């Protein structure tokens, strides 16, 4: 009897299959212009955030550049609630007070307990301001979202932004709590990190996949075979970035997939990322220790970069496999 999947595993399974449909139907291409604009804004605002934390620019400059990014990305980055929160605090709270607080709390946390502590402090700050009548108490949720966004600017892969519809879905699935905003956001961070790991989803994919989750999705094996076919075709075409994307998705479906590793090796080598290709080839050999094709692939990579000690060690392993087969 098999084990029942946890709510997280069930949701990850649907996200993986939804991502397969998303990529197969070319829906990712619909976001190319937006993605380029967001990537440029993320880079620009990341530098601005570093300057703000270092005291080189003031809060007004940070707000101004966030407003510009909001317009340039078609009102998608920063999220509207973040832009609204920044406007409210700048307009209604003493500039020295809010500048000092943001420099303290928006500095990237060391870990999740540190993040929760900063969110608690931010929530208490808005409560004090509300008691003075400077802002509405309802601003607290948007202000906490602002904190997550400012952390996101510093380490996008570690600190996801709050995505309202995604958070509600996670709450419906029991992965994020309700009623304790700082803890709920910590749950959200953990859940998004985990789902991105389990699904091969990119930084902003999960929110885009939500409309597909409740549709009829292809079965897992169809997705796996489809990924394998796509990887082979993309490698033959020299489409290295797409080959990596599909290899990552296949690896999410099958964490020990040799086809995914071969795809990554070819793509990294095609992009000139030799050491990354070598690392994937070493993983492949560990996965398939008796497979001569895998060993030959690794030998070729070692030889190409004249990695003599590694090459000689791998030759000995290769010969040992051949000798064992001759003696069998």
C-alpha positions in Angstrom: 0.0 0.0 0.0 1.4 3.4 -1.0 1.6 6.4 1.3 -1.0 9.1 0.9 0.5 12.4 -0.3 0.7 15.3 2.0 -1.2 18.5 1.1 2.1 20.0 0.1 2.9 17.1 -2.2 -0.6 17.2 -3.7 -0.2 20.9 -4.5 3.3 20.5 -5.8 2.1 17.7 -8.1 -0.5 20.0 -9.6 1.9 22.9 -9.9 4.4 20.6 -11.8 1.7 19.4 -14.3 0.4 23.0 -14.6 3.9 24.2 -15.4 4.2 21.5 -18.1 1.0 22.8 -19.7 2.2 26.4 -19.3 5.5 25.6 -21.2 4.0 23.3 -23.7 1.4 25.8 -24.8 4.0 28.6 -24.9 2.2 30.6 -22.3 5.6 31.6 -20.9 6.2 33.5 -24.1 3.3 35.8 -23.3 5.3 37.2 -20.3 8.6 37.7 -22.1 8.3 41.5 -22.3 7.1 41.8 -18.8 9.9 39.5 -17.5 12.5 41.6 -19.2 11.0 44.8 -17.7 10.8 43.2 -14.2 14.4 41.9 -14.5 15.7 45.3 -15.4 13.7 46.9 -12.6 14.8 44.3 -10.1 18.4 45.0 -10.9 17.9 48.8 -10.7 15.9 48.7 -7.5 18.3 46.3 -6.0 21.1 48.8 -6.4 18.9 51.6 -5.1 18.1 49.5 -2.0 21.8 48.9 -1.3 22.4 52.7 -1.6 19.5 53.4 0.7 20.7 51.0 3.3 24.2 52.5 3.0 22.9 56.0 3.4 23.8 57.1 -0.1 20.2 57.9 -1.1 17.2 58.9 0.9 13.8 57.4 1.3 12.3 59.8 -1.3 14.7 58.5 -3.9 13.8 54.9 -3.1 10.1 55.7 -3.4 10.6 57.7 -6.6 12.4 54.8 -8.3 9.9 52.3 -7.0 7.1 54.4 -8.5 9.0 54.6 -11.9 9.5 50.8 -11.9 5.8 50.3 -11.2 4.9 52.3 -14.3 7.6 50.8 -16.5 6.6 47.2 -15.7 2.9 47.8 -16.4 1.9 48.1 -12.8 3.3 44.7 -11.8 6.6 45.3 -10.1 6.6 46.4 -7.3 3.1 45.0 -6.6 0.4 47.7 -6.2 0.0 47.1 -2.5 3.7 47.7 -1.9 3.6 51.0 -3.9 0.5 52.1 -1.9 2.2 51.2 1.4 5.3 53.2 0.6 3.2 56.2 -0.4 1.1 56.1 2.8 4.1 56.0 5.2 6.0 58.6 3.3 3.1 61.0 3.2 1.8 60.5 6.8 4.8 59.6 9.0 7.7 61.8 10.0 10.4 61.2 7.4 13.2 60.8 9.9 11.2 58.3 11.9 10.1 56.2 9.0 13.5 56.4 7.2 15.3 55.1 10.3 12.8 52.3 10.9 13.0 51.1 7.3 16.8 51.1 7.2 16.7 48.9 10.3 13.9 46.5 9.4 14.4 46.3 5.7 17.9 45.1 6.0 17.8 41.5 4.9 17.1 39.1 7.8 19.6 36.4 8.7 17.0 33.6 8.9 13.3 33.0 9.3 13.2 33.7 13.1 14.9 37.0 12.5 12.4 37.7 9.7 9.5 37.1 12.0 11.0 39.4 14.6 11.3 42.2 12.1 7.7 41.6 10.9 6.5 41.8 14.5 8.4 45.0 15.0 6.9 46.4 11.8 3.4 45.4 12.8 3.8 47.1 16.2 5.1 50.2 14.6 2.0 50.6 12.5 -0.2 49.9 15.5 1.5 52.8 17.4 1.1 55.1 14.4 -2.6 54.1 14.1 -3.1 54.9 17.8 -1.7 58.4 17.1 -4.1 58.8 14.1 -1.3 59.2 11.5 -2.3 56.1 9.5 -5.1 53.5 9.4 -4.6 50.3 11.3 -5.5 48.4 8.1 -2.1 49.6 6.6 -0.4 46.9 8.6 -0.9 44.1 6.0 0.4 46.3 3.2 3.4 47.5 5.3 4.4 43.9 6.0 4.2 43.2 2.3 6.5 46.2 1.8 9.0 44.5 4.1 9.0 41.3 2.1 9.4 43.3 -1.1 12.5 45.2 0.2 14.0 41.9 1.3 13.2 40.5 -2.1 15.2 43.2 -3.8 18.3 42.1 -1.8 18.0 38.3 -2.4 15.2 37.4 -4.8 15.8 33.7 -4.6 15.6 33.6 -0.8 12.9 36.1 0.0 9.8 35.8 -2.2 7.3 38.7 -2.4 3.9 38.3 -1.0 1.5 37.3 -3.7 -2.1 37.7 -2.5 -3.9 35.0 -4.6 -1.1 32.5 -4.1 -1.1 33.1 -0.4 -4.9 32.6 -0.3 -4.5 29.3 -2.2 -1.7 28.2 0.3 -4.1 29.1 3.2 -6.9 27.1 1.6 -4.5 24.1 1.3 -3.6 24.4 5.0 0.1 25.3 4.2 -0.2 28.9 5.6 -2.1 30.0 8.7 -4.6 32.8 9.1 -4.9 35.5 11.7 -1.3 36.0 12.8 0.2 38.1 9.9 3.9 37.9 10.9 3.7 34.1 11.3 1.5 33.7 8.3 4.1 35.5 6.1 6.8 33.3 7.5 4.7 30.3 6.5 4.2 31.9 3.1 8.0 32.3 2.6 8.6 28.7 3.7 5.9 27.3 1.5 6.9 29.2 -1.6 10.6 28.2 -1.2 9.6 24.6 -0.9 7.2 24.6 -3.8 9.7 26.2 -6.1 12.2 23.5 -5.1 9.6 20.7 -5.7 8.3 22.0 -9.0 11.2 23.5 -10.9 9.1 26.7 -11.1 10.9 30.0 -11.8 10.8 33.0 -9.5 7.4 34.4 -10.5 5.9 31.2 -12.0 3.7 30.0 -9.1 1.4 33.0 -9.2 1.0 32.7 -13.0 0.1 29.0 -12.7 -2.8 29.5 -10.3 -5.5 29.7 -13.1 -4.4 26.3 -14.4 -4.4 24.4 -11.1 -8.1 23.5 -11.1 -8.1 22.6 -14.9 -7.9 19.1 -16.1 -4.1 18.4 -16.3 -2.2 15.7 -18.1 -1.1 12.7 -16.0 2.4 12.7 -14.6 3.8 10.1 -17.0 2.6 12.0 -20.0 4.4 15.1 -18.6 7.6 13.1 -18.0 7.8 11.7 -21.5 6.9 15.1 -22.9 9.8 16.6 -21.0 12.2 14.0 -22.3 11.2 14.6 -25.9 11.4 18.4 -25.5 14.9 18.2 -24.0 16.2 16.1 -26.8 14.8 18.4 -29.5 16.0 21.5 -27.8 19.5 20.1 -27.3 19.6 19.2 -31.0 18.5 22.7 -31.9 21.0 24.3 -29.6 18.3 26.1 -27.6 20.3 25.9 -24.4 18.2 28.1 -22.0 15.0 26.2 -22.9 16.8 22.9 -22.6 17.7 23.9 -19.1 14.2 25.0 -18.3 12.7 21.6 -19.4 15.5 19.7 -17.7 14.7 21.4 -14.4 11.1 20.5 -14.8 11.9 16.9 -15.6 14.2 16.8 -12.5 11.2 18.0 -10.5 9.1 15.1 -11.7 12.0 12.6 -11.5 14.7 13.8 -9.1 17.1 11.0 -10.3 16.5 11.4 -14.0 19.5 10.6 -16.2 17.7 12.3 -19.1 17.5 15.6 -17.1 21.2 15.4 -16.2 22.2 14.7 -19.8 20.1 17.7 -20.8 21.8 19.9 -18.3 25.2 18.7 -19.3 24.6 19.5 -22.9 23.0 22.9 -22.2 25.7 24.1 -19.8 28.4 22.9 -22.2 26.7 24.7 -25.0 26.5 27.9 -23.0 30.2 27.6 -22.2 29.6 26.8 -18.5 32.1 24.0 -18.4 32.4 23.6 -14.7 28.7 23.4 -14.3 28.5 20.8 -17.0 31.3 18.8 -15.3 29.4 19.0 -11.9 26.3 17.6 -13.6 28.4 14.8 -15.3 29.9 13.9 -11.9 26.3 13.6 -10.5 25.4 11.4 -13.5 28.2 9.0 -12.8 27.3 8.8 -9.2 23.7 8.0 -10.3 24.8 5.5 -12.9 28.1 4.1 -11.6 28.3 1.2 -14.1 27.1 3.1 -17.2 30.0 3.5 -19.6 28.3 6.3 -21.6 28.1 8.4 -18.5 31.8 7.8 -17.7 32.8 8.6 -21.3 30.9 11.9 -21.0 32.7 12.8 -17.8 36.1 11.8 -19.3 35.5 14.0 -22.3 34.8 17.0 -20.1 37.9 16.4 -17.9 40.0 16.0 -21.0 38.7 19.2 -22.7 39.8 21.3 -19.8 43.0 19.3 -19.1 41.9 18.3 -15.6 44.7 15.7 -15.4 44.3 14.3 -11.9 40.5 14.0 -12.3 40.9 12.5 -15.8 43.4 9.9 -14.6 41.2 9.0 -11.7 38.2 8.6 -14.0 40.2 6.5 -16.4 41.1 4.1 -13.6 37.4 3.8 -12.7 36.5 3.2 -16.3 39.1 0.5 -16.8 37.9 -1.2 -13.6 34.4 -1.4 -15.0 35.7 -2.8 -18.3 37.9 -5.4 -16.6 35.0 -6.5 -14.4 32.8 -6.9 -17.4 35.5 -9.0 -19.3 35.9 -11.2 -16.3 32.1 -11.8 -15.9 
